[in-house]
Amino acid sequence: MTCPVSPKLDFGGTTPYEDYVHASVLHGLQQQWSDDPREMSFLVITQVMELYFGLLCFEWRHAQGELRADDVRAAVRTLRRSELHMQALNAAWRPIARMTPAEFNSFRDALGEGSGFQSGRYREVEFLLGEKSRSLLVPHRAVPSQHDALEALLHEPSLYDDVLALLHRRGKPIPADVLTRDVSRGYEPNAEVEAVWADVYRDGPQDLLELGEALTDIAEEFTRWRHDHLLATRRSMGAKTGTGGSAGVAWLEKRAQRSVFPELWTARSYV
């Protein structure tokens, strides 16, 4: 009978866990600007969302590299992993969405002109999904490094652009004007791309069908995130002007109506 080995307790300094996770740094980043305890919940959840935005950007850039290497199976695995991250991101809305208007108002003034619309990392999420607009760079002008990074990303292919390029290399008739379009502009639906996806869903091959489904899962979770954001805002503040002077619910309603990877949705009508 072997004796159980006791865990090592003395590391002569910081623990390996602290060195790897930097937990003390993370827990030192919450600084309330009001006396209301609900602000801590709002602050931590918002920071968790920011971490997930960064993780999604990391995963989708990795998937782009796999697509460019024509490794569809690896790209699908990465995309499906990112979809699980998105499920966790969406779940973070629940505590915020249950705040009454009075509860949110109890610390709202502490936000000042702060707004999630100003998140540079969320802007990267949108750009990587093909939701691009030069006007969305304006809030980031005061932080040159962030603005320059977003400016560069504006002119780089989105995740969907790389998917369409891969379909072209696989012999699918993606139109030349789609492949050579100005990628700094938001993606617009194309009937010929829709026909390509309809053909994939009818006849395969299997790896491209799985790619289409992984992308659809991401699009669905992103739509759910926007919708949950809209509902949380509507429930906590109604139709009032948003923090940072945004149009609040009206702006979110407009954004929630847009679909990413649009042909993956419409092609299903022709299968």
Backbone as CSV, one residue per row, in Angstrom:
resi,resn,N_x,N_y,N_z,CA_x,CA_y,CA_z,C_x,C_y,C_z
1,MET,0.853,-1.192,0.000,0.000,0.000,0.000,0.890,1.243,0.000
2,THR,0.680,2.109,-0.972,1.501,3.311,-1.068,0.906,4.425,-0.224
3,CYS,1.766,5.209,0.340,1.321,6.347,1.144,0.975,7.512,0.226
4,PRO,-0.114,8.207,0.518,-0.458,9.364,-0.304,0.609,10.446,-0.192
5,VAL,0.869,11.089,-1.318,1.871,12.152,-1.346,1.189,13.476,-1.030
6,SER,1.674,14.161,-0.021,1.101,15.458,0.341,1.485,16.503,-0.700
7,PRO,0.569,17.433,-0.983,0.903,18.481,-1.947,1.987,19.400,-1.406
8,LYS,2.795,19.897,-2.272,3.832,20.848,-1.871,3.163,22.163,-1.485
9,LEU,3.530,22.694,-0.333,2.889,23.895,0.183,3.798,25.110,0.193
10,ASP,5.087,24.903,0.306,6.025,26.023,0.432,6.842,26.127,-0.850
11,PHE,6.683,27.255,-1.545,7.402,27.463,-2.794,8.460,28.561,-2.680
12,GLY,8.626,29.069,-1.475,9.674,30.052,-1.254,9.432,31.382,-1.946
13,GLY,8.189,31.677,-2.269,7.845,32.919,-2.965,6.427,32.809,-3.489
14,THR,6.188,33.336,-4.661,4.860,33.176,-5.247,4.664,31.725,-5.681
15,THR,3.434,31.325,-5.808,3.140,29.953,-6.234,3.232,29.852,-7.760
16,PRO,3.497,28.662,-8.284,3.476,28.479,-9.736,2.130,28.870,-10.343
17,TYR,1.057,28.646,-9.594,-0.275,29.035,-10.075,-0.352,30.548,-10.293
18,GLU,0.144,31.299,-9.306,0.139,32.761,-9.423,1.017,33.215,-10.581
19,ASP,2.181,32.590,-10.731,3.087,32.964,-11.817,2.446,32.732,-13.184
20,TYR,1.622,31.689,-13.281,1.013,31.333,-14.570,-0.266,32.124,-14.850
21,VAL,-1.147,32.232,-13.833,-2.465,32.842,-14.026,-2.472,34.338,-13.733
22,HIS,-1.547,34.808,-12.904,-1.524,36.215,-12.468,-2.844,36.591,-11.796
23,ALA,-3.327,35.700,-10.926,-4.620,35.911,-10.282,-4.654,37.195,-9.467
24,SER,-3.565,37.513,-8.782,-3.562,38.719,-7.954,-3.705,39.973,-8.814
25,VAL,-3.147,39.932,-10.028,-3.307,41.065,-10.948,-4.766,41.179,-11.380
26,LEU,-5.377,40.051,-11.754,-6.777,40.064,-12.174,-7.686,40.594,-11.073
27,HIS,-7.462,40.143,-9.847,-8.336,40.544,-8.752,-8.046,41.968,-8.271
28,GLY,-6.980,42.563,-8.766,-6.687,43.952,-8.413,-7.209,44.952,-9.430
29,LEU,-7.901,44.464,-10.457,-8.356,45.334,-11.544,-9.760,45.893,-11.333
30,GLN,-10.457,45.425,-10.288,-11.818,45.897,-10.047,-11.779,47.090,-9.100
31,GLN,-12.133,48.237,-9.611,-12.119,49.460,-8.811,-13.478,50.134,-8.935
32,GLN,-14.295,49.971,-7.899,-15.628,50.567,-7.918,-15.549,52.089,-7.865
33,TRP,-16.445,52.721,-8.590,-16.537,54.172,-8.583,-17.791,54.647,-7.849
34,SER,-18.524,53.705,-7.286,-19.682,54.047,-6.470,-19.670,53.148,-5.238
35,ASP,-20.632,53.368,-4.335,-20.730,52.544,-3.132,-21.719,51.395,-3.307
36,ASP,-22.308,51.289,-4.483,-23.335,50.266,-4.692,-22.693,48.910,-4.960
37,PRO,-23.057,47.864,-4.199,-22.435,46.549,-4.398,-22.721,45.941,-5.766
38,ARG,-23.815,46.352,-6.418,-24.127,45.811,-7.738,-23.125,46.250,-8.805
39,GLU,-22.429,47.351,-8.531,-21.436,47.805,-9.499,-20.308,46.782,-9.642
40,MET,-19.946,46.098,-8.558,-18.897,45.094,-8.631,-19.300,43.963,-9.574
41,SER,-20.539,43.532,-9.490,-21.038,42.498,-10.402,-20.929,42.967,-11.847
42,PHE,-21.394,44.182,-12.108,-21.349,44.743,-13.454,-19.911,44.851,-13.952
43,LEU,-19.016,45.291,-13.092,-17.620,45.505,-13.468,-16.916,44.185,-13.772
44,VAL,-17.081,43.193,-12.902,-16.421,41.899,-13.115,-16.946,41.231,-14.382
45,ILE,-18.258,41.241,-14.579,-18.838,40.593,-15.753,-18.372,41.282,-17.030
46,THR,-18.287,42.599,-17.001,-17.798,43.326,-18.173,-16.353,42.954,-18.468
47,GLN,-15.526,42.825,-17.447,-14.128,42.432,-17.652,-14.032,40.998,-18.160
48,VAL,-14.899,40.116,-17.660,-14.934,38.741,-18.172,-15.281,38.747,-19.659
49,MET,-16.243,39.566,-20.052,-16.606,39.681,-21.465,-15.416,40.135,-22.295
50,GLU,-14.670,41.111,-21.779,-13.495,41.592,-22.501,-12.483,40.457,-22.713
51,LEU,-12.278,39.630,-21.690,-11.358,38.498,-21.837,-11.857,37.528,-22.898
52,TYR,-13.153,37.286,-22.924,-13.704,36.397,-23.950,-13.592,37.013,-25.348
53,PHE,-13.760,38.321,-25.459,-13.562,38.964,-26.772,-12.145,38.682,-27.274
54,GLY,-11.170,38.857,-26.383,-9.788,38.609,-26.772,-9.553,37.162,-27.145
55,LEU,-10.174,36.243,-26.419,-10.020,34.822,-26.718,-10.620,34.480,-28.076
56,LEU,-11.786,35.042,-28.379,-12.412,34.791,-29.678,-11.537,35.308,-30.818
57,CYS,-10.970,36.492,-30.642,-10.081,37.033,-31.675,-8.879,36.119,-31.880
58,PHE,-8.330,35.610,-30.798,-7.195,34.688,-30.884,-7.592,33.436,-31.660
59,GLU,-8.735,32.848,-31.312,-9.174,31.617,-31.963,-9.449,31.839,-33.444
60,TRP,-10.110,32.924,-33.784,-10.478,33.139,-35.187,-9.260,33.473,-36.047
61,ARG,-8.282,34.159,-35.474,-7.044,34.375,-36.233,-6.321,33.040,-36.456
62,HIS,-6.372,32.178,-35.441,-5.767,30.854,-35.590,-6.490,30.064,-36.676
63,ALA,-7.811,30.140,-36.690,-8.595,29.455,-37.718,-8.280,30.011,-39.102
64,GLN,-8.063,31.310,-39.205,-7.694,31.884,-40.503,-6.401,31.272,-41.025
65,GLY,-5.428,31.093,-40.136,-4.172,30.469,-40.542,-4.389,29.051,-41.030
66,GLU,-5.260,28.310,-40.365,-5.543,26.934,-40.776,-6.275,26.897,-42.108
67,LEU,-7.188,27.838,-42.331,-7.887,27.907,-43.611,-6.911,28.239,-44.744
68,ARG,-5.998,29.149,-44.489,-5.033,29.531,-45.524,-4.082,28.378,-45.846
69,ALA,-3.911,27.466,-44.883,-3.090,26.277,-45.110,-3.927,25.115,-45.667
70,ASP,-5.197,25.388,-45.973,-6.126,24.380,-46.512,-6.355,23.214,-45.556
71,ASP,-6.226,23.467,-44.254,-6.475,22.439,-43.249,-7.878,22.656,-42.687
72,VAL,-8.872,22.189,-43.432,-10.259,22.459,-43.067,-10.630,21.774,-41.759
73,ARG,-10.189,20.543,-41.569,-10.521,19.811,-40.352,-10.031,20.547,-39.106
74,ALA,-8.790,21.045,-39.169,-8.245,21.775,-38.020,-9.023,23.071,-37.798
75,ALA,-9.376,23.764,-38.885,-10.131,25.012,-38.765,-11.491,24.761,-38.133
76,VAL,-12.139,23.673,-38.519,-13.442,23.344,-37.941,-13.311,23.092,-36.444
77,ARG,-12.267,22.378,-36.027,-12.057,22.141,-34.599,-11.883,23.459,-33.849
78,THR,-11.106,24.367,-34.422,-10.887,25.662,-33.777,-12.176,26.462,-33.701
79,LEU,-12.945,26.467,-34.777,-14.198,27.212,-34.804,-15.197,26.647,-33.805
80,ARG,-15.252,25.331,-33.687,-16.181,24.725,-32.742,-15.754,25.026,-31.298
81,ARG,-14.455,25.090,-31.066,-13.976,25.476,-29.735,-14.399,26.911,-29.425
82,SER,-14.297,27.784,-30.418,-14.671,29.183,-30.196,-16.166,29.325,-29.946
83,GLU,-16.958,28.430,-30.539,-18.398,28.493,-30.313,-18.730,28.190,-28.852
84,LEU,-17.969,27.309,-28.216,-18.153,27.040,-26.790,-17.792,28.270,-25.960
85,HIS,-16.746,28.983,-26.373,-16.397,30.235,-25.689,-17.562,31.222,-25.790
86,MET,-18.205,31.261,-26.961,-19.308,32.198,-27.162,-20.498,31.849,-26.287
87,GLN,-20.726,30.561,-26.061,-21.806,30.169,-25.162,-21.553,30.692,-23.747
88,ALA,-20.304,30.596,-23.302,-19.958,31.118,-21.979,-20.078,32.638,-21.943
89,LEU,-19.664,33.289,-23.013,-19.794,34.743,-23.107,-21.258,35.159,-23.001
90,ASN,-22.119,34.470,-23.728,-23.539,34.818,-23.706,-24.151,34.615,-22.320
91,ALA,-23.693,33.586,-21.612,-24.228,33.316,-20.273,-23.914,34.448,-19.299
92,ALA,-22.861,35.218,-19.597,-22.465,36.302,-18.691,-23.504,37.422,-18.624
93,TRP,-24.432,37.461,-19.596,-25.442,38.520,-19.582,-26.455,38.339,-18.449
94,ARG,-26.631,37.112,-17.978,-27.768,36.833,-17.095,-27.819,37.693,-15.840
95,PRO,-26.713,37.836,-15.089,-26.804,38.679,-13.886,-27.104,40.143,-14.220
96,ILE,-26.525,40.657,-15.315,-26.781,42.047,-15.693,-28.224,42.213,-16.140
97,ALA,-28.723,41.228,-16.889,-30.072,41.331,-17.456,-31.154,41.310,-16.386
98,ARG,-30.835,40.875,-15.182,-31.842,40.813,-14.124,-31.877,42.070,-13.258
99,MET,-31.060,43.058,-13.593,-31.093,44.304,-12.828,-32.328,45.125,-13.204
100,THR,-33.003,45.646,-12.187,-34.112,46.556,-12.447,-33.553,47.925,-12.843
101,PRO,-34.387,48.793,-13.436,-33.892,50.141,-13.766,-33.328,50.879,-12.554
102,ALA,-33.977,50.744,-11.404,-33.484,51.437,-10.205,-32.133,50.893,-9.770
103,GLU,-31.965,49.574,-9.872,-30.690,48.969,-9.486,-29.571,49.426,-10.412
104,PHE,-29.832,49.467,-11.722,-28.814,49.925,-12.659,-28.515,51.413,-12.450
105,ASN,-29.553,52.197,-12.204,-29.362,53.636,-11.993,-28.543,53.924,-10.745
106,SER,-28.512,52.985,-9.802,-27.811,53.227,-8.543,-26.312,53.394,-8.737
107,PHE,-25.774,52.884,-9.851,-24.342,53.094,-10.105,-24.074,53.580,-11.522
108,ARG,-25.112,53.820,-12.301,-24.910,54.185,-13.703,-24.087,55.458,-13.860
109,ASP,-24.291,56.423,-12.960,-23.547,57.684,-13.067,-22.044,57.462,-12.984
110,ALA,-21.628,56.368,-12.319,-20.196,56.082,-12.204,-19.580,55.756,-13.561
111,LEU,-20.407,55.298,-14.502,-19.886,54.984,-15.840,-19.523,56.242,-16.616
112,GLY,-20.145,57.372,-16.245,-19.879,58.605,-16.977,-20.212,58.435,-18.448
113,GLU,-19.236,58.705,-19.306,-19.436,58.541,-20.741,-18.935,57.191,-21.244
114,GLY,-18.632,56.288,-20.298,-18.164,54.963,-20.679,-19.272,54.129,-21.294
115,SER,-18.935,53.369,-22.322,-19.915,52.529,-23.006,-19.209,51.344,-23.634
116,GLY,-19.895,50.190,-23.651,-19.338,49.023,-24.318,-19.079,49.274,-25.789
117,PHE,-19.753,50.256,-26.371,-19.523,50.624,-27.762,-18.070,51.041,-27.999
118,GLN,-17.398,51.458,-26.921,-16.018,51.939,-27.034,-14.993,50.809,-26.893
119,SER,-15.418,49.575,-26.763,-14.495,48.455,-26.574,-13.720,48.160,-27.857
120,GLY,-12.418,48.331,-27.804,-11.591,48.039,-28.969,-11.557,46.563,-29.306
121,ARG,-11.574,45.712,-28.282,-11.512,44.280,-28.542,-12.825,43.762,-29.126
122,TYR,-13.951,44.336,-28.688,-15.221,43.948,-29.325,-15.248,44.399,-30.780
123,ARG,-14.646,45.547,-31.049,-14.583,46.009,-32.442,-13.785,45.008,-33.276
124,GLU,-12.731,44.425,-32.712,-11.977,43.383,-33.427,-12.868,42.188,-33.724
125,VAL,-13.697,41.808,-32.756,-14.635,40.693,-32.967,-15.507,40.976,-34.188
126,GLU,-16.090,42.159,-34.228,-16.960,42.507,-35.357,-16.198,42.515,-36.677
127,PHE,-15.009,43.103,-36.671,-14.230,43.177,-37.911,-13.860,41.782,-38.409
128,LEU,-13.484,40.886,-37.505,-13.116,39.531,-37.912,-14.319,38.779,-38.475
129,LEU,-15.519,39.154,-38.049,-16.737,38.529,-38.566,-17.243,39.211,-39.834
130,GLY,-16.526,40.233,-40.294,-16.921,40.912,-41.522,-17.811,42.116,-41.322
131,GLU,-18.100,42.479,-40.072,-18.927,43.645,-39.772,-18.027,44.873,-39.689
132,LYS,-17.724,45.440,-40.842,-16.726,46.511,-40.897,-17.332,47.846,-41.328
133,SER,-16.788,48.902,-40.753,-17.148,50.264,-41.141,-16.060,51.196,-40.625
134,ARG,-15.570,52.054,-41.496,-14.517,52.980,-41.080,-14.995,53.898,-39.960
135,SER,-16.267,54.234,-39.943,-16.784,55.138,-38.914,-16.628,54.552,-37.518
136,LEU,-16.558,53.211,-37.416,-16.431,52.576,-36.116,-15.041,52.733,-35.512
137,LEU,-14.100,53.291,-36.277,-12.768,53.569,-35.740,-12.744,54.850,-34.907
138,VAL,-13.730,55.718,-35.115,-13.707,57.053,-34.508,-13.546,57.019,-32.990
139,PRO,-14.283,56.160,-32.236,-14.135,56.206,-30.773,-12.742,55.851,-30.272
140,HIS,-11.889,55.282,-31.147,-10.588,54.785,-30.704,-9.428,55.719,-31.088
141,ARG,-9.753,56.884,-31.618,-8.694,57.791,-32.073,-7.788,58.257,-30.946
142,ALA,-8.336,58.335,-29.731,-7.551,58.856,-28.610,-6.497,57.867,-28.121
143,VAL,-6.581,56.618,-28.564,-5.585,55.600,-28.188,-4.909,55.138,-29.473
144,PRO,-3.815,55.796,-29.880,-3.214,55.536,-31.190,-2.888,54.069,-31.453
145,SER,-2.359,53.351,-30.458,-1.990,51.961,-30.693,-3.221,51.110,-31.016
146,GLN,-4.305,51.364,-30.301,-5.548,50.628,-30.548,-6.142,51.019,-31.893
147,HIS,-6.139,52.294,-32.186,-6.673,52.779,-33.457,-5.888,52.204,-34.629
148,ASP,-4.557,52.181,-34.517,-3.726,51.673,-35.608,-3.953,50.175,-35.832
149,ALA,-4.125,49.434,-34.727,-4.375,47.994,-34.850,-5.714,47.736,-35.533
150,LEU,-6.724,48.521,-35.189,-8.029,48.359,-35.813,-8.013,48.826,-37.267
151,GLU,-7.265,49.866,-37.533,-7.122,50.343,-38.918,-6.509,49.249,-39.786
152,ALA,-5.478,48.581,-39.251,-4.849,47.494,-40.011,-5.826,46.340,-40.220
153,LEU,-6.584,45.993,-39.165,-7.537,44.891,-39.269,-8.659,45.221,-40.242
154,LEU,-9.025,46.494,-40.322,-10.062,46.928,-41.265,-9.709,46.525,-42.691
155,HIS,-8.406,46.548,-43.022,-7.953,46.278,-44.386,-7.499,44.833,-44.590
156,GLU,-7.678,44.001,-43.566,-7.312,42.592,-43.696,-8.552,41.749,-43.958
157,PRO,-8.384,40.584,-44.583,-9.542,39.713,-44.820,-10.197,39.293,-43.511
158,SER,-11.513,39.222,-43.511,-12.240,38.692,-42.365,-12.171,37.167,-42.384
159,LEU,-12.661,36.557,-41.336,-12.753,35.102,-41.284,-13.535,34.565,-42.474
160,TYR,-14.640,35.207,-42.802,-15.474,34.746,-43.913,-14.772,34.938,-45.253
161,ASP,-13.988,36.005,-45.393,-13.205,36.193,-46.619,-12.264,35.017,-46.834
162,ASP,-11.640,34.547,-45.755,-10.736,33.400,-45.872,-11.498,32.125,-46.203
163,VAL,-12.711,31.995,-45.700,-13.536,30.833,-46.041,-13.871,30.849,-47.525
164,LEU,-14.262,31.993,-48.041,-14.621,32.086,-49.463,-13.407,31.831,-50.347
165,ALA,-12.237,32.304,-49.925,-11.014,32.036,-50.687,-10.717,30.544,-50.714
166,LEU,-10.945,29.860,-49.583,-10.739,28.412,-49.541,-11.720,27.700,-50.466
167,LEU,-12.992,28.113,-50.459,-13.978,27.503,-51.358,-13.546,27.653,-52.814
168,HIS,-12.994,28.806,-53.140,-12.496,29.035,-54.503,-11.358,28.076,-54.829
169,ARG,-10.419,27.896,-53.893,-9.307,26.978,-54.139,-9.787,25.538,-54.260
170,ARG,-10.921,25.234,-53.642,-11.491,23.885,-53.740,-12.343,23.707,-55.001
171,GLY,-12.309,24.692,-55.879,-13.001,24.565,-57.160,-14.432,25.073,-57.176
172,LYS,-14.876,25.718,-56.106,-16.229,26.253,-56.068,-16.275,27.604,-56.794
173,PRO,-17.350,27.882,-57.532,-17.415,29.101,-58.355,-17.734,30.374,-57.562
174,ILE,-16.806,30.766,-56.717,-16.946,32.042,-56.004,-16.640,33.160,-56.992
175,PRO,-17.519,34.132,-57.146,-17.310,35.189,-58.152,-16.016,35.971,-57.915
176,ALA,-15.396,36.390,-59.007,-14.142,37.146,-58.919,-14.332,38.459,-58.172
177,ASP,-15.497,39.105,-58.355,-15.690,40.396,-57.691,-15.856,40.237,-56.181
178,VAL,-16.219,39.042,-55.723,-16.266,38.774,-54.285,-14.855,38.552,-53.756
179,LEU,-14.058,37.821,-54.523,-12.695,37.506,-54.085,-11.789,38.730,-54.089
180,THR,-12.079,39.683,-54.955,-11.208,40.858,-55.086,-11.844,42.121,-54.512
181,ARG,-12.918,41.975,-53.776,-13.624,43.143,-53.250,-12.769,43.895,-52.235
182,ASP,-13.169,45.108,-51.927,-12.520,45.915,-50.899,-12.905,45.358,-49.538
183,VAL,-11.968,44.675,-48.889,-12.296,43.993,-47.628,-12.455,44.958,-46.462
184,SER,-12.193,46.240,-46.673,-12.402,47.210,-45.605,-13.873,47.609,-45.490
185,ARG,-14.687,47.153,-46.417,-16.118,47.444,-46.389,-16.878,46.233,-45.857
186,GLY,-18.017,46.486,-45.243,-18.821,45.398,-44.709,-19.256,44.434,-45.802
187,TYR,-19.300,43.163,-45.458,-19.662,42.147,-46.442,-21.157,42.233,-46.779
188,GLU,-21.467,42.121,-48.057,-22.844,42.122,-48.513,-23.170,40.785,-49.163
189,PRO,-24.407,40.276,-48.987,-24.786,38.966,-49.539,-24.640,38.923,-51.058
190,ASN,-24.332,37.726,-51.567,-24.134,37.524,-52.999,-24.883,36.249,-53.413
191,ALA,-25.684,36.352,-54.463,-26.510,35.218,-54.889,-25.669,34.038,-55.356
192,GLU,-24.516,34.302,-55.979,-23.681,33.206,-56.456,-23.001,32.477,-55.297
193,VAL,-22.626,33.219,-54.269,-22.080,32.581,-53.066,-23.166,31.746,-52.391
194,GLU,-24.374,32.271,-52.368,-25.501,31.515,-51.827,-25.668,30.188,-52.561
195,ALA,-25.530,30.204,-53.891,-25.667,28.974,-54.682,-24.552,27.985,-54.362
196,VAL,-23.357,28.484,-54.099,-22.240,27.601,-53.730,-22.555,26.873,-52.427
197,TRP,-23.032,27.623,-51.429,-23.353,26.983,-50.146,-24.508,25.996,-50.296
198,ALA,-25.489,26.334,-51.125,-26.597,25.394,-51.351,-26.073,24.096,-51.960
199,ASP,-25.116,24.208,-52.867,-24.516,23.016,-53.481,-23.740,22.206,-52.445
200,VAL,-23.006,22.885,-51.570,-22.271,22.187,-50.514,-23.236,21.419,-49.619
201,TYR,-24.352,22.029,-49.272,-25.303,21.384,-48.372,-26.073,20.245,-49.050
202,ARG,-26.175,20.302,-50.365,-26.822,19.200,-51.077,-25.878,18.024,-51.284
203,ASP,-24.652,18.323,-51.704,-23.762,17.267,-52.191,-22.405,17.202,-51.509
204,GLY,-22.154,18.024,-50.499,-20.849,17.972,-49.831,-19.775,18.702,-50.625
205,PRO,-18.498,18.395,-50.377,-17.982,17.316,-49.534,-18.206,17.566,-48.039
206,GLN,-18.015,16.507,-47.273,-18.357,16.528,-45.867,-17.583,17.581,-45.096
207,ASP,-16.298,17.758,-45.398,-15.513,18.714,-44.611,-16.003,20.145,-44.829
208,LEU,-16.456,20.461,-46.056,-16.979,21.800,-46.301,-18.357,21.981,-45.655
209,LEU,-19.149,20.909,-45.630,-20.433,20.989,-44.940,-20.210,21.234,-43.449
210,GLU,-19.236,20.538,-42.874,-18.926,20.743,-41.448,-18.415,22.154,-41.207
211,LEU,-17.651,22.696,-42.144,-17.188,24.080,-42.028,-18.381,25.029,-42.030
212,GLY,-19.329,24.795,-42.943,-20.517,25.628,-42.995,-21.304,25.592,-41.697
213,GLU,-21.433,24.401,-41.100,-22.173,24.273,-39.853,-21.444,24.937,-38.682
214,ALA,-20.111,24.830,-38.654,-19.344,25.486,-37.587,-19.504,27.002,-37.679
215,LEU,-19.479,27.529,-38.889,-19.671,28.969,-39.080,-21.084,29.398,-38.699
216,THR,-22.062,28.555,-39.036,-23.451,28.874,-38.688,-23.634,28.893,-37.180
217,ASP,-22.981,27.966,-36.471,-23.047,27.965,-35.007,-22.499,29.272,-34.445
218,ILE,-21.387,29.743,-35.009,-20.794,31.002,-34.552,-21.740,32.160,-34.837
219,ALA,-22.304,32.191,-36.039,-23.235,33.259,-36.407,-24.453,33.259,-35.486
220,GLU,-24.930,32.064,-35.142,-26.087,31.966,-34.255,-25.758,32.492,-32.867
221,GLU,-24.603,32.104,-32.335,-24.227,32.579,-30.999,-23.971,34.080,-30.985
222,PHE,-23.406,34.606,-32.084,-23.165,36.049,-32.151,-24.497,36.804,-32.218
223,THR,-25.445,36.287,-32.983,-26.775,36.894,-33.043,-27.430,36.852,-31.672
224,ARG,-27.257,35.734,-30.968,-27.817,35.607,-29.618,-27.163,36.622,-28.675
225,TRP,-25.846,36.830,-28.815,-25.164,37.809,-27.956,-25.749,39.201,-28.180
226,ARG,-25.932,39.568,-29.449,-26.504,40.887,-29.745,-27.927,41.000,-29.200
227,HIS,-28.702,39.934,-29.372,-30.089,39.961,-28.909,-30.140,40.056,-27.386
228,ASP,-29.297,39.307,-26.696,-29.278,39.357,-25.234,-28.812,40.722,-24.742
229,HIS,-27.874,41.331,-25.453,-27.436,42.694,-25.117,-28.614,43.656,-25.236
230,LEU,-29.365,43.508,-26.321,-30.536,44.347,-26.536,-31.551,44.170,-25.410
231,LEU,-31.845,42.915,-25.052,-32.834,42.662,-24.006,-32.364,43.178,-22.649
232,ALA,-31.076,42.980,-22.339,-30.550,43.455,-21.062,-30.648,44.972,-20.970
233,THR,-30.350,45.657,-22.072,-30.416,47.116,-22.091,-31.858,47.593,-21.988
234,ARG,-32.732,46.949,-22.746,-34.149,47.336,-22.707,-34.731,47.133,-21.311
235,ARG,-34.324,46.053,-20.661,-34.886,45.736,-19.340,-34.352,46.673,-18.261
236,SER,-33.073,47.062,-18.366,-32.467,47.868,-17.296,-32.652,49.363,-17.485
237,MET,-32.855,49.820,-18.738,-32.945,51.267,-18.943,-33.972,51.690,-19.981
238,GLY,-34.742,50.752,-20.507,-35.771,51.131,-21.456,-35.202,51.779,-22.704
239,ALA,-35.842,52.837,-23.181,-35.426,53.491,-24.415,-34.628,54.766,-24.156
240,LYS,-34.099,54.918,-22.936,-33.308,56.107,-22.629,-32.019,56.129,-23.442
241,THR,-31.423,57.300,-23.561,-30.135,57.427,-24.237,-29.109,56.543,-23.541
242,GLY,-28.310,55.843,-24.333,-27.332,54.922,-23.771,-26.168,55.636,-23.124
243,THR,-25.379,54.872,-22.332,-24.165,55.444,-21.763,-23.236,55.837,-22.906
244,GLY,-22.500,56.918,-22.710,-21.627,57.393,-23.775,-22.368,58.180,-24.827
245,GLY,-23.695,58.437,-24.599,-24.463,59.230,-25.547,-24.975,58.454,-26.744
246,SER,-24.860,57.116,-26.735,-25.342,56.322,-27.860,-26.860,56.312,-27.885
247,ALA,-27.415,55.790,-28.977,-28.869,55.733,-29.107,-29.475,54.612,-28.277
248,GLY,-28.654,53.863,-27.566,-29.155,52.830,-26.675,-29.879,51.728,-27.419
249,VAL,-31.127,51.464,-27.025,-31.904,50.374,-27.592,-32.062,50.515,-29.099
250,ALA,-32.278,51.720,-29.594,-32.470,51.922,-31.033,-31.242,51.467,-31.817
251,TRP,-30.053,51.786,-31.322,-28.817,51.360,-31.984,-28.679,49.841,-31.942
252,LEU,-28.954,49.254,-30.784,-28.822,47.806,-30.632,-29.834,47.059,-31.500
253,GLU,-31.033,47.594,-31.637,-32.039,46.967,-32.497,-31.567,46.941,-33.944
254,LYS,-30.977,48.012,-34.378,-30.464,48.085,-35.749,-29.360,47.069,-35.973
255,ARG,-28.436,46.947,-35.018,-27.323,46.002,-35.158,-27.805,44.552,-35.080
256,ALA,-28.815,44.304,-34.253,-29.305,42.939,-34.062,-29.969,42.383,-35.314
257,GLN,-30.371,43.252,-36.232,-31.033,42.804,-37.449,-30.051,42.296,-38.508
258,ARG,-28.777,42.562,-38.315,-27.768,42.152,-39.294,-27.310,40.714,-39.026
259,SER,-27.075,39.977,-40.099,-26.597,38.599,-39.985,-25.166,38.510,-40.489
260,VAL,-24.316,37.797,-39.765,-22.983,37.502,-40.281,-23.063,36.191,-41.070
261,PHE,-22.172,36.048,-42.060,-22.154,34.891,-42.957,-23.552,34.695,-43.574
262,PRO,-24.105,35.713,-44.213,-25.536,35.705,-44.573,-25.961,34.565,-45.483
263,GLU,-25.115,34.176,-46.449,-25.542,33.141,-47.391,-25.711,31.772,-46.740
264,LEU,-25.045,31.563,-45.608,-25.212,30.293,-44.906,-26.636,30.138,-44.362
265,TRP,-27.320,31.251,-44.181,-28.711,31.210,-43.733,-29.659,31.095,-44.923
266,THR,-29.452,31.911,-45.935,-30.411,31.939,-47.047,-30.281,30.725,-47.959
267,ALA,-29.082,30.124,-48.027,-28.884,28.968,-48.914,-29.774,27.796,-48.521
268,ARG,-30.174,27.717,-47.281,-30.965,26.577,-46.795,-32.344,26.520,-47.456
269,SER,-32.794,27.636,-47.996,-34.091,27.653,-48.687,-34.035,26.897,-50.011
270,TYR,-32.821,26.604,-50.508,-32.671,25.998,-51.822,-32.089,24.588,-51.760
271,VAL,-32.088,24.010,-50.577,-31.542,22.658,-50.413,-32.707,21.662,-50.326
